Amino acid sequence: MTAKNNADEFQVALLMDDIQDAKGVSDALRELGIFAHYYEDLDEMWVALNAYTPGFCIIDVKKISDGSLQFRRHPKVKAHKLKFAFFYKESTKVLINSIKGLTHYGLIKGELPLSVQLEAIFKRRQDEISLEDELYTLKQRVARLKLQANQVAAKHEVQQGTLDQLEVLTEIVKQFGKVETQHEFYQRIIHVLGHWESCLEFGMYYLNNSKQKLVSPKERVKNYKQLPDLWLDKSNSDGIENYTQEMAGDVCYNEIQGDLVHLRVEGLYNGPDILIWGNFDQRPTKYFQWNLFEEKLNSEYRKVILREQMSAKLPKGSEIHQLLFELDEIQFHHIESQYRYILIDFSQLLSMVKQRTKLRLNWKQLNFDIRSEVDQVLKQTK
């Protein structure tokens, strides 16, 4: 008869002093289609009520003070979980004063027609149960509507946050502009992240031309952390290999605190050429599209590589006599040279090689590294 208990489960607990009075009430309830559980004393009813809560109770006023626990002292009575009415007769009318303060559904007098009195009480209870059913249904509906509203609000928050962060991403991409060389690309990454308020601290590595060293650009930016260069035990000719990424990640997590975002910038190889780790303010970047940002970095980086491949080749080294002749022309005839010159002093290196005769120097790799570094310098001064 409630939202949780149907009519078949509606039960009435009947606590009566006289068995004949109990039979009369029980017969009257049966006429209404209601069956009662009869209890002889209050303690017996308490034992049963600890296991279940009946839909209604009819209590003889002579029984409310029997047993070890008075009727008004029971927790279910005090918590208003029991619905009840009191039975009395003319001979026990004086005991009605003992029910003062208890919220009940009325008094049932034994000398009056019981079915009429009970019908009125249970009609009231029936209407009450119908209202409880309706209230329960409404509460369920309100709960579903609240859940739907919360889901819609959460979805809207995600969509709005995503749109806002897409605008942030667009502004960040605009700052890149047109980049001509890889060295400029490294600088532009540092510039963009260095001026992004949500970027608390970041660091980066790139694979140098020899493919055997991870280099961290040397820049002075407030939130940029220059990382120690890492020499590799073998050439990473197909991009930065997984074991190298793990090694670099260990260094970054030691150098930069926080929950780091990891970005991989890929060029022509299977592995990335550039690794970036950053600690970002999580609240404003909650919906930032890091995957799109990474894809944009990849796109810009590949454009740089393509521009370098399509650009004019850098001047090659000339024979020593030709270079000396050019210097002589500049010195004595003030001729404007078509070349640029770099003077490298190997005296300290040669001295070290002579002193450490058992230490073998990889001259081929040294030549490659020097040319790579010279190329970077020429690109910057082009």
N, C-alpha and C positions, 0 to 999 in steps of 0.2 A: 504493500500500500504506500510505500515511499519509492523514491527513485532507486534506491538500493535494495528494497525489500518489496516484493509483490504481495498481492492479497493473500495468496496461499501461505505466505510466511508470517502473516500477522498473528501474533500470539498475545494472549491475555493471561497475566498471573493473578490468581485468585487466592487471597489470604483471609480465611474466615475462621471465626471461633466455633461456630455451630455448623455441623455437617449438613443439617437440614436447610439452614440459610444458604450454605454454599451450593446445595443442589438446586435451590430456587433460582439463584443468580445464574448458575450454569445453564439451566433450562431456558431462561430468558435470553441468554447470550446465544444459545443454539438457534433460537427462533430468528435471530439476526444473522445467522450464518457464521457465528464466531465460536471458536472452541477455547476453553480455558484450562490452564494447568493449576491444579489445586495444591495449596500448601497448608499444612496444619499449624506451623509456627514460624516466627520471623527468621530465626537462625537457619531453618531449612530453606527458606526462600532466598536468603542472602547467598547461600552456597550455590544455588542454581543461577542466581543473577550475576555471579562472578564469571560465569561462562557465556551468558548471553543477556541481551537487553530486550525485554518484551515490548510489544507495541503499546501495551496499556496494563495498568495494575488496578485492582479493586481491593482495597484494604479495609478490613474491619477495624473500627476505632478501638476495639478492645485489644488489638494486637500490636499497636504502634509502639508500645513500650516493652514488649516481651523480649526475651533473649538478651544476649550479651551486648548487642549493638542496637540502639534505638533507631526507629525508622528515619527520623530527621537527621541522624548522624551519618547515614551511609553516604559514601562518596558520590554515588550516582544520583542520589537525591539532592545533595548539596550542589552538584554540578548541573542540575536540572536536566539530566539525561533520562529520567523516568517520568512518564506521564501517568497520572493516577487520579482516582476518585475514592471517596470514603463511604463505607457502608455503616449504617447505624440503625438502631431500633429505638423505640420510645424509652425502653428501659436503659439504654446506653447513651441517651441524648446528652447527658451531663459531660461525657468524655469528648464531646466536640470541641470544647475549649482547648484541649490538648493539641489540636492540629493548627492552632493559631500561628501564622507566619509561614505556613507551607503553601506553595502555589499549586492548587489542585483544580480539577475539572468539575467539581461539585460534590453534593452529598446525595447518597442513595438511601432512601428510607425503606426499611424492610416491610412496613405495614402497607405501603402504597404499591400500586401495580409496577412491578419491576421492569417489564418490557418497555413501558412508556418512558420511564426514567432513563433506562439504558439507551434507548433509541435516540433520545435527545443528546445525551453525552457523546455517543459514538457518531452521531451526525456531525456534531461540532468537530470531533477528532478527524472524521473523514474529510471534512472541508479543509481542515488544517493540513492533513497529509497531501491533499491535492495541491494546496498552495506550496507546500514543501517540494513536491514534484516539479511544479512549474518553476519555482525558484532554483532548484537544482539544474533544470534544463537551461534556464537563463544564464546561470553561472557557467555552465559548460560552454554555452554559446559565446559568452563574454570572453572566456578563456581562449576559445579558438580565434575569436576576432583579435584579441590582444596578441596572440601568437602570430597571426597573419600580419597584423600591423607592425610588429617587431621585425618580422622577416622582410616586409616591404621597406621599413626604415633602414634596416641593415643593408639591403640590396641597394637602396638609394645612396647610402653613405659610401658604399664601395664604388658605385658608378661615378658619384660626384668626386670622390677622392681620386679615382683613376683619371677622370677628365682634368682635374687640377694638376695632377702630376704629369700628364701628357703635355700640358702647357709648359711646365717646368722643363721637361725634356726637350721640347721645341726650342726654348730659350737657350738651353745649354748647347744644343747642336749649332745654333746660330753663332755662338762664340768661337767655334772652330774655324769658320771661314775657309779660305783656300790655303792648303798647306802643300809646300813643294817638296820637302825632304823628310826623311824619317826622323832626323834630329829635330826638325821643327815640330814634327808630330808629337815627340816626347815632351817638348817644351809646352806645346799647346794643351796636352792632357794635364800637366801640372798647373798651368795657368787657369784652366777651367775648373778643376777640382779645388784649386787653391782659393778661388773666389766664390765658391758655392757655400753659402752659409750653413747648409745642413751637413756639410762634410767636416767632421771634427778632426780627423787625422787620416792620412793615407800615405802609402808608399808604393813603389813600382820597380819592376825589373824588366829589362829587355835583353834579348840574346844578341851579343855583339857579332861582328862580322866573322870572327874566327869560329863561331859556333861552340866555343868551349868555355864561355864565361857569361855569367849573368851580371849585368851592370845596372846600378841604380843611378839615374841622372843626378848631377850635382847642381842643385838649385836651392836658392834661399827663399822659401815660402813658409809662412807662419805654420800652416797645418800640414806641411809636407815633411815626411820622415825619410831622410836618405838612409838607405839600407846598405849594409856591407856587401861589397862585390863577392861573388861566389865563383870560384874556379871549378870546372867540371872535370871528371875523370875521363870523359870521352866526348867527342864532338856530337852535338845535337843537331845533325844535319837536316832532320825532318821536323824542325820546330822543337820547342821545349818539351822534353819527354816527361812522362808521368812521375818518374822517380825524382826528376829535377824539380818539378812543380811541388812535390811533397816536401822536398828539402827547403825550397824557397818559402813555402807556407809555414814551416816550422820557425824559420827566421822571423817572418812577419808577425806571427802570433806572439813571439817573444818581444818584438820591438814596438808593436802597436797594441794597445789595450782595447777591449770591448768586443762586441759581437760583429765580426768583420764580414763585409761583402766582398766576394771574390769575382773579379772580371778577367776574362781571357780575350786577348785581341789576337786574331789570327790573320795571317797573310797568305802566303803561297804554299804553306806546308800543312801536314796533318796536325801538327802540334802548334800551339800559339807562339808568337814572337814576343809578346808583351804580357806581363802579369801585373795586375793591380789589386791591392787589398786596401779597403777603406773602412773606417769606423764612422757611421752616419747617424745623425739624430733620427731615431726610429719613429718618432711621432709625425714629423712632417713628411717623411719618406715612406710611410706605412704602405701606400698604394703605388709607389714609384715602380715603373716598368723596367726593372734591371735587365731583363732579357732584350728589350728593344734598345736600351742604351748600349748594351754589348754589341748587338747587331750593327748599330750605327757606327760604333768605334771600328768594327771590322770593315765596314764599307768605306769609311774615310781613310783607313790605313791602306786598304788595297788601292784606293785612288792615288795615294802618295807613291806606292810602289810602281804603279803604272806610269805616273808622271816621270819618275826617275828613270825608268827604262826607256821612255820615249824622248827624254831630254838629250841634249848633246853630251857626248862623252867628255869627261874631264881630260885636261891636257896630260899627256904622258911624259914620263921623264926623258930627258935628252942625254946625249953623250956628254961626258965631263968636259971635253975640249969645247963643245958648243956652248955649254953653260958658262965656261970661263971667258969665252969670246964675248958673250952677251954682257957679262959683268964689266969687261974691259971697255966695251962700247959705251955703256952707261957712265962709267967713271970718267973717261977721257973725252967723249964726244957728246955726252948728255943725250944719248939716244933713248927714246921711250920704248921700253921693252914690251914685247907681246907675251912675256912669260911672268909667272910668279915663282918666287924662290923660297925654299924652306931649308934652313941650315940645321942639321942634326949632328950633335957632338957625341961620338961613340967612345970617347977616350975612357970614361969611367967604366963602361961595359967591357971594353977590351982589357982594361987593367984587372978587372975582376976575373975574367976568363983566364988570363995568364996566371993569376994567383991560385985559382982553383982548377988545377989541371985534371982532376978526377971527376969534376962536375961537367957533364955534357950539356951543351946548349943547343936547342933545336933552332938552328939558323933559318931553316925554311919557314917554320912557324913565326919566328921573330920578324922575318921579312914581310910575311902576310899581315901580321898585326900592325907593323909600322905603316904599311901602305893603307890599311883600313883607317888608321887614325889620321893619316895625312889627308885621305879622301874626305873625312869628316870636317877637317879644318878648312879645306878648299871649298867644300860645299857652303860652309858658313860665311866665307868671305867672297863668294862668287858674285 
